[in-house]
């Protein structure tokens, strides 16, 4: 009896992508085959690493090596503040105002904080092959064209370049200008890429690593309101895409930032736990899709 085609949609989230590695570890342990992957940003990198090796232990080991490397330090994520400056004193309020004005002035004259090459070097270190054609299972990588506000999907050719475009966080990493397109992180348009492979698979597993546990705003100012408004749009966009997954795995990554790489173990273990909790459901749905009635339903659905 033919086994169902299983697809995996890996969402974006920077350091929280370690949860993808944990989830893949459990799927591998339970001998659940993955036949296709779609990945956005961190999901594109983890997806590429797994599709190249089919070995989650190698992926985990490589990530740990990466976090200790000079290439990782060159990304400067450790210099991104995770907590707002205290405004308890008049001095701190003045310092914060001056800093905000400097950031605003800089943002009007630059398109990024780090050059694209640094991110590309990082992904070249992480991903063990150069092209999509060298992968052991098909992978689709998603970027966003800011000129059209539409997703761009890559599935052939230069894998490192595609992954870099997919992971170019707007404002932080230099965007790519190519063929009339202005290309940035895939999470801007498709934060959880379920729709990209929905029609190609029988069972679609989505792994959603978005931030959770939003608290009421401490400071109600222009910056905080704009940031929370963007977050609201992002959260609702993921809810929309999650409906296309047959099974949604949602590791509890709390409200950690994309740059919190020091939380690798926490994210990894949450990926393990959340996937372990879903294993019985996954196995049950695989067995359901082996049945003749499901096959006939799929066949008639495709031919109507």
PyMOL commands that set and color helices and strands:
alter all, ss='L'
color gray80, all
select helices_A, chain A and resi 14-29+42-53+56-67+70-73+77-79+90-107+116-126+132-134+159-166+186-188+194-200+222-242+261-290+292-302
alter helices_A, ss='H'
color red, helices_A
select strands_A, chain A and resi 6-10+36-40+138-145+150-154+176-178+181-185+203-207+247-249
alter strands_A, ss='S'
color yellow, strands_A
deselect
rebuild
show_as cartoon
